[in-house]
Amino acid sequence: MSKLSDLILKNISTKQTLVKNSFWLVSGKFLAGLFRALIVIVSARLLGASAYGSFSLAMSFVLIFSFLPEFGLSTILTRELAKKKNDYETFSLISTITLGFSFISYLIIFLADRFFIKDPVALSIVPLLGLMMIVDVLREYGYGVFQAQERMEIQGGLHLLTNFLIFGLGLIALRQIRSPLSLSIAYFVSVSIGFGLGLFFLKAFLKNYRPRFNLEKTKQIFMSALPIALSNFLLLLLIFIDSIILGWFHSPRLVGLYTSSVKISQFLILFPQSIALAVFPMMSKFIHEKEKLKETTELGLKLSIILMLPLTFGIFILASKIILLIFGPAYFASIPALRIIIFSLLGTFPFLLLSNLLIALDKRKELLIFDLILVVINVGLNLLLIPKFDLLAASYNTTLANLLGFVFAHAVSQRYVNFDFWPFLPKPLLATAGMSLFLISLKSFSLLILLPGAVIVYLLGLYLIKEEITVKIIQGLKRQ
């Protein structure tokens, strides 16, 4: 038992540290995502579509401005502390900049909310959620220190605990008072506790913190962080602007219906995120070995394809049963939106991996112009189509943006790594077709039968047509 705890809690060797950190990052993010998914389900059911739409509208608005206090500074902090372990001067300077940006961000939120939100319920909780967002960004800012120290067990543990608290306290709050305000309070208290616990592990740095401002060094940090900040801002706009535009032209109820569909696809993104996180260290290691980097990229893409095809087509077929099971009859009108937006996974899954590839190659900034093009297209189409076609327009636009994002990332990545995953597609597609026929023919059955049955049919199909990765896994299990 002590050997196991050493393996997952201590830095013993380079390889073991890499495995340990990957374990905590992937497991922490995945389990935290599960708790986030649970609180979404609980809050959507208990609040109802209209009140949940008001909460989602306010949350979407404040999260767009999270790019400013974050500003890529956590990444810069990790880089600088990795060079010099206890660089308290740099920590103090970057922390001072972060606090300054946090104040500016909250001021903008406080002054601008009425220009973007009409719903009075959403407006009433924006100040509290804005404060929650600032505390949450500061909590994650501290992760930069843990990453530099290669102590991801602290990061993973704190991230998991914070999201567990959001679920637990959110559930308690909504059982007492079913309102967007009570849920907002639960979010704020939860992230504040997570932030406070994070400060405990940063006590050496906080003890040596002194407010600093060095104009020359601040310029250097700002220019290094700017591409990351712009990328984050454009990404946040792509994720949340559709809800804000929908909320401006239509009722909070439609925002709630749309958000319920989006949350299902966002939860499923945990799978490619886990793959991307696990593969990223290998990508970083092989940046000067093109053949190995190509093999690693193709492996990540193959794993993404094996997951995304059955999820996309399975959810498309079972959309009505899934919505009714998760959110209940009040969200029945969101079924068409889910059937549209689920196809965004075909772009999101591979995009996340290719984005990490470009980060490993230090070429992510080359995607910025394409990110900007996507935002312009997305915002333009939303403003044009949402007034008439409401949540269906938002769903089509989001799916189009995600598919175009993959096309752009693929084009830029190909400049540096000549990977090819197209020959791999036919076998997973064939197995997905068999699974889809199974689901369509037995659609009247319960999900308790359909879901495990679909998994079995899909995996059996992959094995029978001798899909390479599946065969290797099954053979490995047999040897065990």
PyMOL commands that set and color helices and strands:
alter all, ss='L'
color gray80, all
select helices_A, chain A and resi 2-9+14-64+67-70+73-83+88-116+120-141+143-148+152-176+180-201+203-207+215-249+252-268+270-285+290-326+329-360+364-413+422-424+426-441+447-464+468-479
alter helices_A, ss='H'
color red, helices_A
deselect
rebuild
show_as cartoon
